[in-house]
Amino acid sequence: MGASHLQAERIKRVCDFIEHNLDEETLSLERLSAVASCSKYHFHRMFKAQVGISAIQYLQMARLKRASLRLVFEPQKSITEIAFEAIFDSSEAFARAFRREFGLSPSQFRSQPEWQDWHSKFIFRPPSIGEIDVDVTIIDFEAKQVGVVEHKGHPDKVFDSAAKMIAWRKETGLSPIASSETYGIPYSDPSDTPPDEFRFDICGTVTSEVPENPYGVKNGAIPAGRCALAVHKGSHDALSETIYFLYQQWLPNSGEELRDYPCFFRYLNFSHQVDECDLVTNIYLPLK
């Protein structure tokens, strides 16, 4: 079985599993990634690259699809009953989600369903990455001893955590920006992760142990292993385009399998040093 077919089969297996388990409250990313036989660090991006929405969004849309059919074809059921069946805490939360997706309240849809528009909501398309020219090479990444600031919380506050790393580097000289390497490790996709669950490690290479410090910098390591390496040129805001190129186009045709470690970045320069268009970032996709 080719890598492309294998990846498509894994995603179909997850979609089928979701469809058959809509009544379960705890279909977590960990469980869905296990169904896909895929590392949880990569599953969310692999699913979105193939389907166009996240697995959690797919789950909610499947529940709303069933709920909308029950609204119309099971008039004896109350909206509150249908809301609880769709695993919503209240009819109000159900109504908000329903209106957000279909532009109608549940009661409006029940009395006058807009079927053509309704069908269009379930046509999912993989994210378009446009014309992109990325050279991908496979390398043996050497293990790195690093000092780490673990950012946990809203992605917009990553710069606050980065400031701690910069201050620590300047004060201690243990990881000079000019002569050390700087890495970022996102443990999930910020666009699909609840803000309070987002984690991003900011790392600087070191040659000795990191002593206790007021900045919260800890000892850490990036493990050795095979990686696909893609060089992203330009704004960090467009990193996702290169990342999804790797998951959507390169990986299915590569014959490679992903390792149980998140993709990560090395920042070769910074926006305070060069114009955004001249930023260069290495993206590493860990392989078995």
C-alpha angles and dihedrals in degrees: 000000000000121000092246093052091044092054092048090048091052092052092047089051090056093047090050091047091052092049091053096045105045092130094060114100098202108057093145127181088251091057095044092048088052089054087053092047086232135127112264088231091066104025097085093053094041091052094047092045090057103033105028098235133059121269091248091052089048089053093051092046090051090052092047091049092055091043093052091052091050091050091060104032101035103049091163090070117086121234089242091055091049090047092056091046087056089055097251119145093226143003088250093058089046091050092051092051092044094051092045091056102034105023092235135087116248090252092050091050091047092055098038115012118198098216100177093053090041092056091050091060090066097053103100123190128194113250112276112235096179123211107343128169111199127163112214123198130180114231140173104243115212118226114261127209106216146176109234137204107194110213113201119178140033114011090226089067096056089104089062089058091044089055089059091053092048092049092048092049093051095045099045104028088215093124109022112200092221097053104024131071124250123212138181123203117194111194092198141004108281091213091061102034126090104249095241091053097050116115127188125172118212110203139187122187117247136185097210140035117289110242121217110283141173093245095069094242110158137189115266145152139217106217126236120249148115114303139179106233123206122176114221116202120197139017121009086226088073097049090106090066092061092040092053090046087060094048098037104038113009102042099049090052098040102074087228130132124216123246123228095260128090124256110261142191138229114205109215093184139000139236092246089059103043140014114278091250089060097052114123122199129176113219115203122198108193114229134191 
